[in-house]
Structure formats: structure tokens, C-alpha cells
Amino acid sequence: MATLTDDLASEYRTLTDACGLIDRSERGKLALTGAERKSFLAGQVTNDIEGLAAGSGCYAAFLTHKGKMLGDLRVLAAEDPGTEAELLLDTERATLQALFDMVRRFKIGYDVELHKRTVQRGLLSLVGPGARAVAGAEDLAPDEYAHRAGVIAGHPVRLIATDVGVDVLCAADDTDAVREALLAAGAAPASEEAAEILRVERGRPRYGHDLDDATIPQEAGLNERAVSFTKGCYVGQETVARLFYRGKPNRHLRGLKLSEPTAVGAELRLGERVVGRLASSIVSPVHGPIALGLVRREAAPGDTVAVDGGASAVVVELPF
């Protein structure tokens, strides 16, 4: 069950007021090269890959034929002078194999090469208002997923704009040296647990926590971030488009203001009916006990639901 220790509260303040450093090198990482890398991936994921210019990127989902999410990923178009153009992909470690299998299975007949990068690349996340100064990335475009090549402590890196700071991608062998340089520049070590508080407050769902293979993107409020309705066909498009143009999802990703800290997985009830379960559940220094959950539309924002274990929760729109 979530608790808020003094150390965790201190790390949270670092992430909101200064710059914290979190090692996320365990995320799954792949690269695609070849002349048809963009057109191939565009047919497999929900967002507009062919429209990506060099130095830009996007967030996308890959789906079953019934429109259910198998995972999500970040896609970056890296086309630096003097190097082979590639699409850089990263995803939750738990969904790496599904992404790898999808690419390997369907790339037959395309001019596409698949490269494993998980153990070959380190990934350090700088979170907080001081992230750009620490990374030397003040000139990085403000758009999320904007990226460029850079150098830190003499090592080549890729600087990537995120919604809360800057990610630094580097060779795995350079990770320790780059980390030390970032700490020397003013970053402070922070934990993933502290970053989770910020993520939940911002209402950003995470696959494997708030999303799974029963989730359709629109239910999780991902259409604006992850789905293009003007691109060509992709796996699962029919269900996603039909729901968008003609239907209403039965569930919505909601915030839940809890009466007390409550364990993940607890059922939510409106009267006698189960309307959802708690997903990510944390204690925020600002909001107190809060959670995310996919909640049936019968439980609208402003409603109070009972939570198994004796707590209650007010359903709210996101972000908190």
C-alpha cells in the first residue's frame, strides 16, 4: 500500500522544483533502419509515423485486430548527418517481446532492418524545471518528443524532450560517465517511486499499470496523444475509428481522490455495481491519497464510489 516517507517527499520536491535523475535503462529499446522503415511501422501502430520529420517523434500504441492494446511506445525519427537514418523505439520492458515479435513477423517484404538496443543503450531521465539546463539542452525544441544529438562529458548522446524534462540516451558503456556528469551539473538522484507520484498527478496512464490488453486507446484518453485519424490503415484501426466516430466508450480513465491510502486492485462500486478497479495508487504531497482507474461511464466525475477495504473515492477528471 502506498505511503509517503520523508525521503520520498524530498525526492518529489526535487522533481517539481529542481532536477531529479532516474535511470530507466531497463526500458525496451529497438531501432528500425531501411528505406521503408516509416511506411512499415505506420501500418502497425496508431500514430502518423510517415509524417515524422527528422528530430521529431510521437507516442503510439500497437493493437490487436480488435483494437485492444498490446503495448505502447515512443518513436523518434533520427536522421543525423553522416549516420544511417533510423527510427528509435522504446517501450515498457514487459511489452518489448510483443513489439519485437510484431516487427519481426510483419517486416517480411519491406526494406526494413530490426536492431536490438535494450542492453546496448542507457537511458537517463532528467525530471524537473532544471532538466534542460542540467542537460545543456536549452535550445531543444519545446515540443514533447523533439530530440537532437549532443555530447555530455565527451560522450555522444541523444537529448529527448519529455513532458516533464529531458531524457538522455547514450551507449550503455557510457551511462556511468554521463550520469556522473549530470549529477555534477546539478541533478540529484531520484527514484521511480517519486516519479510515479508526478505521473499519477498528471494523469498519464502507464501500460502494465493502468492499461492492459483489454484497453482500447480511447478508453484511456489516448486518442489525442497516440492516434491519427487521417493516416493510412493500421492493425486494429476499424475498431478504434468506429468507436471514435459512432460510439461512446463504456469506460474512461479517471482520477480517484481516496479517503485513505488503498492497495492497487481494489474494486470500485457505485451502489451494488462494480464500476472499476484501482490501478496506480499513490500518496501525493499535494493531493493526498489518489489513484488512476478505468471507470465505467455510469460513475461520472463528482460521484463518490465505495472502495473495497472500507475506503471511498471521489471520481475526478484528469489531471488532478
KEKE-3310 file (N, C-alpha, C; in steps of 0.2 Angstrom, whole numbers, plus 5000, padded with zeros to 4 digits):
npx = (5004:5003:5013:5019:5035:5047:5059:5054:5045:5054:5062:5052:5050:5062:5059:5049:5053:5067:5079:5078:5086:5084:5087:5083:5087:5083:5071:5063:5071:5073:5078:5074:5080:5082:5074:5061:5056:5048:5035:5032:5031:5021:5010:5008:5006:4997:4999:5004:5017:5024:5023:5033:5046:5064:5071:5060:5046:5034:5021:5013:5002:5002:4991:4979:4969:4957:4957:4962:4975:4991:5003:5012:5022:5037:5042:5055:5062:5077:5089:5102:5116:5128:5126:5117:5100:5087:5073:5070:5064:5056:5049:5039:5047:5041:5033:5042:5045:5033:5032:5044:5042:5031:5036:5046:5039:5030:5038:5043:5046:5047:5059:5067:5076:5079:5085:5092:5092:5091:5100:5111:5110:5109:5098:5094:5083:5080:5071:5061:5060:5073:5079:5083:5093:5103:5106:5111:5103:5095:5092:5084:5070:5053:5043:5035:5044:5053:5070:5088:5105:5119:5132:5139:5150:5160:5155:5144:5127:5109:5097:5081:5066:5054:5038:5040:5053:5069:5075:5090:5099:5111:5126:5127:5139:5144:5135:5137:5147:5141:5130:5137:5142:5130:5125:5135:5132:5121:5110:5100:5100:5085:5070:5061:5049:5046:5044:5033:5023:5022:5018:5006:4998:4998:4990:4994:4993:5000:5007:5004:5001:4990:4984:4980:4979:4966:4962:4956:4962:4955:4947:4956:4959:4968:4968:4971:4984:4990:4984:4981:4969:4969:4979:4985:4979:4980:4984:4970:4963:4950:4941:4945:4942:4928:4923:4927:4920:4907:4903:4902:4914:4913:4921:4931:4947:4950:4953:4955:4950:4955:4949:4957:4974:4975:4976:4982:4971:4960:4942:4930:4914:4898:4884:4878:4885:4900:4911:4924:4942:4955:4970:4985:4991:4994:5002:5000:5010:5004:4990:4986:4980:4978:4973:4973:4961:4952:4936:4919:4907:4895:4899:4901:4912:4913:4905:4904:4912:4912:4925:4933:4938:4935:4937:4933:4930:4931:4926:4936:4940:4954:4970:4974)
npy = (4994:5011:5023:5039:5043:5053:5054:5051:5061:5072:5069:5070:5084:5088:5084:5092:5105:5107:5097:5080:5064:5049:5032:5024:5014:5001:5000:4994:4994:4997:4998:5004:5002:5006:5009:5008:5010:5019:5018:5005:5004:5013:5006:4997:5003:5016:5029:5044:5039:5041:5054:5060:5071:5073:5073:5074:5066:5054:5047:5031:5017:4999:4987:4974:4965:4968:4980:4981:4986:4980:4986:5001:5014:5025:5034:5039:5049:5048:5056:5060:5070:5061:5049:5033:5034:5031:5024:5026:5016:5015:5006:4999:4988:4976:4974:4973:4961:4958:4969:4967:4954:4957:4967:4959:4949:4955:4963:4956:4957:4970:4984:4984:4984:4977:4981:4976:4985:4986:4982:4988:5002:5015:5024:5039:5048:5065:5075:5088:5107:5111:5103:5105:5114:5107:5097:5103:5107:5118:5124:5114:5110:5115:5105:5090:5075:5080:5080:5079:5076:5076:5080:5074:5075:5072:5061:5054:5058:5057:5069:5071:5078:5078:5076:5081:5085:5080:5067:5057:5048:5036:5027:5011:5008:5020:5025:5027:5037:5048:5049:5053:5065:5073:5073:5081:5092:5097:5089:5078:5062:5052:5042:5030:5028:5041:5048:5041:5047:5060:5056:5050:5061:5069:5062:5053:5038:5022:5008:4991:4995:5004:5002:4988:4973:4973:4985:4999:5012:5024:5023:5026:5039:5042:5046:5059:5060:5048:5043:5044:5050:5052:5046:5032:5014:5003:4990:4985:4997:4998:4996:5006:5017:5016:5017:5030:5038:5034:5029:5028:5026:5013:5014:5025:5033:5039:5050:5047:5052:5047:5042:5037:5029:5016:4999:4994:4987:4986:4984:4995:5002:5007:5010:4994:4990:4984:4995:4997:4996:5000:5006:5013:5018:5030:5041:5058:5072:5084:5082:5071:5054:5047:5040:5031:5025:5014:5018:5014:5022:5025:5030:5045:5060:5068:5060:5049:5034:5018:5009:4993:4987:4997:5010:5026:5035:5049:5052:5060:5072:5071:5080:5079)
npz = (5000:4996:5004:5011:5013:5022:5015:5002:5000:4999:4988:4978:4979:4973:4960:4956:4959:4955:4948:4945:4944:4935:4932:4918:4911:4909:4901:4886:4871:4853:4836:4820:4803:4786:4769:4769:4782:4789:4782:4784:4798:4800:4796:4807:4819:4829:4827:4816:4808:4796:4794:4802:4804:4803:4819:4826:4835:4841:4851:4852:4850:4849:4842:4844:4832:4835:4841:4854:4866:4864:4868:4871:4864:4862:4848:4838:4825:4819:4810:4808:4801:4791:4797:4797:4794:4805:4815:4831:4844:4860:4874:4887:4897:4899:4888:4877:4871:4864:4855:4848:4842:4834:4825:4819:4813:4803:4795:4784:4767:4766:4765:4778:4792:4808:4824:4839:4854:4868:4878:4874:4875:4886:4897:4903:4914:4916:4927:4930:4932:4930:4921:4907:4908:4916:4907:4896:4886:4882:4870:4864:4855:4861:4860:4865:4863:4854:4848:4848:4843:4854:4866:4880:4893:4885:4878:4865:4864:4864:4866:4872:4872:4885:4893:4906:4907:4902:4892:4892:4880:4878:4874:4881:4888:4891:4901:4915:4916:4910:4918:4930:4926:4924:4937:4943:4936:4942:4944:4955:4963:4960:4963:4955:4961:4966:4954:4950:4957:4952:4939:4941:4946:4935:4927:4918:4910:4912:4903:4908:4921:4922:4910:4899:4890:4888:4885:4875:4866:4866:4878:4887:4886:4876:4862:4857:4860:4854:4843:4825:4815:4801:4794:4785:4784:4798:4810:4819:4817:4812:4823:4832:4825:4823:4836:4839:4829:4830:4842:4860:4873:4885:4896:4905:4908:4924:4937:4955:4970:4985:5001:5010:5010:4998:4992:4976:4964:4971:4971:4964:4968:4963:4971:4970:4960:4952:4946:4942:4945:4956:4949:4947:4962:4974:4987:4987:4990:4988:4985:4993:4996:4981:4965:4949:4937:4926:4924:4923:4913:4920:4933:4935:4934:4950:4956:4971:4975:4982:4989:4990:5005:5013:5011:5002:4987:4977:4961:4948:4935:4924:4922:4940)
capx = (5000:5007:5015:5023:5040:5051:5063:5050:5043:5060:5063:5046:5051:5067:5057:5044:5057:5074:5080:5080:5089:5081:5090:5077:5090:5079:5066:5065:5074:5074:5079:5072:5083:5080:5071:5053:5055:5042:5029:5031:5029:5014:5005:5007:5004:4991:5000:5007:5024:5027:5024:5038:5052:5070:5072:5053:5044:5027:5019:5009:5000:5001:4985:4976:4965:4950:4958:4965:4982:4996:5008:5013:5029:5039:5045:5059:5065:5084:5092:5108:5120:5134:5124:5111:5093:5083:5068:5071:5058:5057:5043:5040:5051:5036:5030:5047:5045:5027:5034:5049:5039:5027:5040:5050:5034:5027:5043:5044:5044:5049:5066:5067:5081:5077:5091:5090:5096:5090:5106:5117:5109:5107:5093:5093:5078:5080:5064:5060:5061:5080:5082:5086:5100:5107:5107:5114:5098:5091:5090:5080:5063:5049:5038:5037:5047:5058:5076:5094:5111:5123:5138:5140:5156:5164:5151:5139:5121:5103:5093:5074:5061:5048:5033:5042:5060:5073:5079:5097:5100:5118:5129:5127:5146:5145:5130:5140:5151:5136:5126:5141:5142:5123:5124:5139:5129:5116:5104:5100:5097:5078:5068:5055:5043:5044:5042:5026:5018:5021:5015:4999:4996:4997:4985:4997:4992:5006:5005:5005:4999:4984:4982:4982:4977:4959:4961:4956:4965:4950:4945:4962:4960:4975:4967:4974:4992:4993:4980:4980:4963:4970:4984:4983:4977:4985:4981:4966:4960:4942:4938:4947:4939:4921:4922:4928:4915:4900:4901:4905:4917:4910:4925:4935:4952:4948:4957:4951:4953:4954:4948:4963:4978:4972:4980:4980:4967:4953:4936:4926:4907:4893:4879:4879:4888:4907:4912:4931:4947:4961:4976:4991:4988:5000:5000:5003:5011:4999:4983:4984:4979:4975:4974:4970:4957:4947:4930:4913:4904:4890:4902:4904:4916:4909:4902:4908:4911:4915:4932:4934:4943:4932:4938:4928:4934:4928:4929:4938:4943:4962:4974:4971)
capy = (5000:5017:5028:5044:5044:5060:5054:5051:5068:5076:5067:5073:5091:5089:5083:5098:5112:5107:5092:5074:5060:5042:5028:5020:5010:4994:5001:4990:4998:4994:5003:5001:5006:5004:5014:5008:5009:5023:5016:4999:5005:5016:5001:4993:5007:5020:5036:5045:5038:5044:5062:5062:5074:5072:5077:5074:5059:5053:5042:5027:5011:4994:4984:4968:4966:4970:4987:4981:4987:4975:4989:5007:5015:5031:5033:5045:5049:5050:5057:5064:5070:5057:5042:5030:5036:5026:5025:5023:5014:5012:5003:4996:4981:4970:4974:4973:4955:4958:4974:4964:4949:4961:4969:4953:4945:4958:4966:4952:4960:4978:4986:4986:4980:4977:4981:4976:4991:4987:4982:4992:5009:5018:5029:5043:5053:5071:5077:5094:5113:5112:5097:5107:5117:5102:5093:5108:5107:5124:5125:5109:5112:5113:5100:5083:5070:5083:5077:5080:5073:5080:5077:5075:5073:5069:5055:5056:5056:5060:5073:5070:5082:5074:5081:5083:5086:5078:5060:5056:5041:5035:5020:5008:5008:5027:5028:5029:5043:5053:5050:5057:5072:5076:5074:5086:5098:5099:5084:5074:5056:5051:5035:5029:5029:5048:5049:5039:5051:5065:5054:5050:5068:5072:5058:5049:5031:5018:5001:4987:4998:5007:4999:4981:4970:4974:4993:5002:5019:5030:5022:5028:5046:5042:5047:5065:5059:5042:5040:5048:5048:5054:5042:5026:5009:5000:4985:4987:5003:4998:4996:5012:5023:5015:5020:5037:5042:5032:5026:5030:5020:5011:5016:5031:5034:5044:5051:5045:5055:5042:5044:5034:5025:5010:4995:4993:4981:4986:4986:5001:5001:5013:5006:4987:4988:4986:5000:4998:4994:5005:5005:5016:5021:5034:5047:5064:5078:5090:5080:5066:5048:5047:5034:5031:5019:5014:5018:5014:5029:5027:5033:5051:5065:5071:5054:5045:5027:5014:5005:4988:4988:5002:5017:5029:5039:5054:5052:5067:5072:5071:5079:5081)
capz = (5000:4996:5009:5009:5018:5022:5009:4996:4999:4997:4981:4975:4979:4969:4954:4955:4960:4953:4943:4948:4939:4936:4927:4915:4905:4908:4896:4880:4865:4847:4831:4813:4798:4779:4766:4771:4790:4791:4779:4788:4805:4800:4796:4813:4825:4828:4825:4810:4808:4789:4794:4806:4801:4807:4825:4829:4837:4843:4855:4848:4853:4844:4844:4841:4826:4838:4843:4861:4866:4866:4871:4868:4863:4859:4841:4837:4819:4820:4804:4809:4795:4792:4800:4794:4797:4809:4819:4838:4848:4866:4876:4893:4896:4899:4881:4872:4866:4859:4850:4844:4838:4829:4819:4815:4809:4798:4791:4778:4761:4767:4766:4785:4797:4815:4828:4847:4858:4875:4883:4870:4876:4893:4896:4910:4913:4920:4928:4934:4929:4929:4917:4901:4910:4918:4901:4891:4881:4882:4863:4862:4854:4866:4859:4868:4858:4850:4850:4844:4845:4859:4869:4888:4896:4879:4875:4861:4867:4861:4870:4870:4876:4888:4896:4912:4907:4896:4893:4889:4878:4877:4874:4888:4892:4893:4905:4922:4915:4908:4925:4935:4923:4925:4944:4944:4933:4947:4945:4961:4962:4962:4962:4951:4965:4966:4948:4949:4960:4947:4934:4943:4947:4929:4924:4912:4911:4910:4901:4913:4927:4921:4904:4898:4883:4887:4884:4869:4867:4868:4885:4892:4884:4872:4855:4855:4860:4851:4837:4820:4811:4794:4791:4781:4788:4803:4813:4824:4815:4811:4830:4835:4821:4824:4842:4839:4825:4831:4849:4867:4877:4891:4902:4905:4913:4929:4944:4961:4976:4990:5008:5013:5005:4996:4988:4969:4963:4975:4967:4965:4967:4963:4973:4971:4954:4951:4940:4940:4950:4957:4946:4950:4969:4977:4991:4984:4995:4986:4984:4997:4993:4974:4961:4942:4936:4921:4927:4919:4912:4925:4938:4932:4938:4955:4960:4976:4974:4988:4988:4994:5011:5018:5009:4997:4982:4973:4954:4945:4928:4924:4928:4946)
cpx = (5004:5007:5019:5028:5043:5055:5060:5047:5048:5062:5058:5047:5057:5064:5052:5048:5063:5075:5082:5082:5087:5084:5084:5080:5087:5074:5068:5066:5075:5075:5077:5076:5080:5075:5063:5052:5049:5035:5027:5028:5022:5009:5004:5005:4999:4993:5003:5014:5027:5027:5029:5044:5058:5070:5065:5052:5037:5027:5013:5007:5001:4996:4984:4972:4958:4951:4961:4972:4986:5002:5008:5021:5031:5043:5049:5062:5072:5087:5097:5113:5126:5132:5118:5105:5090:5077:5070:5065:5060:5050:5044:5043:5047:5033:5035:5046:5039:5029:5039:5046:5034:5031:5044:5045:5031:5031:5045:5042:5045:5056:5067:5072:5079:5083:5089:5095:5095:5096:5112:5116:5107:5102:5092:5088:5079:5073:5064:5062:5068:5083:5085:5093:5105:5110:5111:5109:5093:5088:5085:5073:5058:5044:5040:5039:5052:5065:5082:5100:5115:5129:5138:5146:5160:5161:5145:5132:5115:5099:5086:5070:5055:5043:5035:5050:5064:5076:5085:5098:5107:5120:5129:5134:5147:5140:5133:5143:5146:5132:5130:5141:5135:5122:5129:5136:5123:5110:5105:5097:5089:5076:5062:5049:5041:5041:5035:5021:5017:5017:5007:4995:4994:4992:4988:4997:4999:5004:5008:5003:4992:4980:4984:4979:4970:4957:4961:4958:4961:4948:4950:4963:4966:4974:4971:4982:4994:4990:4979:4973:4963:4975:4981:4981:4982:4981:4977:4962:4953:4939:4939:4943:4931:4919:4922:4922:4908:4898:4904:4908:4913:4914:4929:4941:4950:4953:4952:4954:4950:4953:4954:4968:4975:4976:4977:4976:4960:4947:4933:4919:4903:4887:4881:4884:4895:4908:4920:4935:4952:4967:4982:4988:4994:4997:5004:5005:5006:4992:4981:4984:4975:4976:4971:4966:4953:4940:4924:4910:4898:4892:4905:4908:4911:4906:4907:4906:4914:4921:4932:4939:4940:4933:4932:4933:4929:4931:4930:4940:4951:4964:4971:4972)
cpy = (5006:5021:5033:5046:5051:5060:5054:5058:5073:5075:5070:5081:5092:5088:5089:5104:5112:5102:5085:5069:5052:5038:5023:5016:5003:4994:4997:4995:4994:5000:5000:5006:5003:5009:5014:5008:5013:5020:5009:5000:5008:5011:4996:4997:5013:5027:5037:5045:5042:5051:5064:5065:5073:5076:5077:5067:5059:5047:5038:5021:5005:4989:4977:4970:4969:4977:4987:4982:4981:4979:4996:5009:5022:5030:5040:5044:5052:5050:5062:5064:5065:5050:5040:5032:5030:5029:5022:5022:5012:5011:5001:4989:4975:4969:4973:4967:4955:4963:4970:4958:4952:4963:4964:4949:4948:4962:4963:4956:4968:4978:4989:4981:4982:4976:4981:4982:4991:4987:4986:5000:5010:5023:5033:5048:5059:5074:5083:5101:5114:5107:5100:5110:5112:5098:5097:5108:5112:5126:5120:5112:5110:5108:5093:5079:5074:5081:5079:5077:5078:5077:5079:5072:5069:5063:5057:5054:5059:5063:5073:5074:5077:5079:5084:5085:5084:5071:5061:5049:5041:5028:5017:5009:5016:5030:5030:5036:5049:5054:5055:5064:5076:5077:5080:5093:5101:5095:5081:5068:5055:5044:5035:5030:5036:5050:5047:5043:5057:5063:5053:5056:5071:5068:5055:5042:5027:5011:4996:4989:5000:5004:4992:4979:4970:4981:4995:5009:5024:5029:5026:5036:5047:5044:5053:5064:5053:5040:5046:5045:5050:5050:5036:5020:5006:4995:4987:4994:5003:4999:5003:5018:5022:5018:5027:5041:5040:5030:5030:5025:5019:5013:5022:5031:5040:5044:5049:5048:5051:5045:5042:5030:5018:5006:4995:4986:4981:4988:4992:5000:5007:5009:4999:4985:4989:4990:5001:4995:4999:5002:5008:5019:5024:5039:5053:5069:5083:5087:5074:5059:5049:5041:5036:5025:5019:5013:5018:5020:5030:5031:5040:5055:5068:5066:5051:5038:5023:5010:4999:4989:4994:5009:5019:5033:5043:5054:5059:5066:5073:5077:5081:5089)
cpz = (5000:5002:5007:5015:5017:5016:5002:4994:4997:4990:4976:4974:4974:4961:4952:4955:4957:4947:4946:4942:4940:4931:4925:4910:4904:4903:4889:4874:4859:4842:4824:4808:4791:4776:4767:4778:4792:4788:4783:4794:4805:4799:4802:4819:4824:4826:4818:4810:4801:4790:4799:4803:4806:4813:4829:4831:4839:4848:4851:4852:4847:4847:4841:4836:4829:4842:4851:4861:4868:4869:4868:4868:4861:4853:4840:4830:4819:4813:4804:4803:4797:4795:4797:4798:4800:4813:4826:4841:4855:4869:4883:4892:4896:4892:4875:4868:4862:4854:4845:4839:4832:4823:4815:4811:4803:4794:4785:4772:4761:4767:4773:4788:4804:4819:4835:4850:4865:4879:4880:4872:4883:4892:4903:4909:4918:4921:4932:4930:4927:4924:4911:4903:4912:4912:4895:4885:4881:4875:4860:4861:4859:4866:4862:4862:4853:4852:4846:4847:4849:4861:4876:4890:4891:4876:4871:4865:4863:4866:4868:4875:4879:4891:4903:4913:4901:4897:4889:4887:4876:4876:4881:4892:4894:4899:4912:4921:4914:4914:4929:4932:4924:4933:4946:4941:4937:4948:4952:4960:4964:4960:4958:4955:4966:4960:4947:4952:4955:4941:4935:4943:4940:4924:4918:4913:4909:4909:4906:4920:4927:4915:4903:4891:4883:4886:4877:4870:4869:4875:4889:4890:4880:4865:4853:4855:4855:4845:4832:4816:4804:4791:4788:4786:4793:4806:4819:4823:4815:4818:4833:4831:4822:4831:4842:4835:4827:4838:4854:4870:4883:4897:4900:4910:4917:4934:4949:4967:4982:4997:5012:5008:5004:4991:4981:4968:4966:4970:4969:4963:4968:4965:4974:4965:4954:4945:4938:4946:4950:4953:4950:4956:4973:4983:4989:4990:4994:4987:4989:4994:4986:4970:4954:4942:4930:4924:4922:4919:4917:4931:4935:4937:4943:4959:4965:4975:4980:4985:4992:4999:5015:5016:5004:4993:4978:4966:4951:4938:4929:4920:4934:4947)
residu = (MET:ALA:THR:LEU:THR:ASP:ASP:LEU:ALA:SER:GLU:TYR:ARG:THR:LEU:THR:ASP:ALA:CYS:GLY:LEU:ILE:ASP:ARG:SER:GLU:ARG:GLY:LYS:LEU:ALA:LEU:THR:GLY:ALA:GLU:ARG:LYS:SER:PHE:LEU:ALA:GLY:GLN:VAL:THR:ASN:ASP:ILE:GLU:GLY:LEU:ALA:ALA:GLY:SER:GLY:CYS:TYR:ALA:ALA:PHE:LEU:THR:HIS:LYS:GLY:LYS:MET:LEU:GLY:ASP:LEU:ARG:VAL:LEU:ALA:ALA:GLU:ASP:PRO:GLY:THR:GLU:ALA:GLU:LEU:LEU:LEU:ASP:THR:GLU:ARG:ALA:THR:LEU:GLN:ALA:LEU:PHE:ASP:MET:VAL:ARG:ARG:PHE:LYS:ILE:GLY:TYR:ASP:VAL:GLU:LEU:HIS:LYS:ARG:THR:VAL:GLN:ARG:GLY:LEU:LEU:SER:LEU:VAL:GLY:PRO:GLY:ALA:ARG:ALA:VAL:ALA:GLY:ALA:GLU:ASP:LEU:ALA:PRO:ASP:GLU:TYR:ALA:HIS:ARG:ALA:GLY:VAL:ILE:ALA:GLY:HIS:PRO:VAL:ARG:LEU:ILE:ALA:THR:ASP:VAL:GLY:VAL:ASP:VAL:LEU:CYS:ALA:ALA:ASP:ASP:THR:ASP:ALA:VAL:ARG:GLU:ALA:LEU:LEU:ALA:ALA:GLY:ALA:ALA:PRO:ALA:SER:GLU:GLU:ALA:ALA:GLU:ILE:LEU:ARG:VAL:GLU:ARG:GLY:ARG:PRO:ARG:TYR:GLY:HIS:ASP:LEU:ASP:ASP:ALA:THR:ILE:PRO:GLN:GLU:ALA:GLY:LEU:ASN:GLU:ARG:ALA:VAL:SER:PHE:THR:LYS:GLY:CYS:TYR:VAL:GLY:GLN:GLU:THR:VAL:ALA:ARG:LEU:PHE:TYR:ARG:GLY:LYS:PRO:ASN:ARG:HIS:LEU:ARG:GLY:LEU:LYS:LEU:SER:GLU:PRO:THR:ALA:VAL:GLY:ALA:GLU:LEU:ARG:LEU:GLY:GLU:ARG:VAL:VAL:GLY:ARG:LEU:ALA:SER:SER:ILE:VAL:SER:PRO:VAL:HIS:GLY:PRO:ILE:ALA:LEU:GLY:LEU:VAL:ARG:ARG:GLU:ALA:ALA:PRO:GLY:ASP:THR:VAL:ALA:VAL:ASP:GLY:GLY:ALA:SER:ALA:VAL:VAL:VAL:GLU:LEU:PRO:PHE)
# end
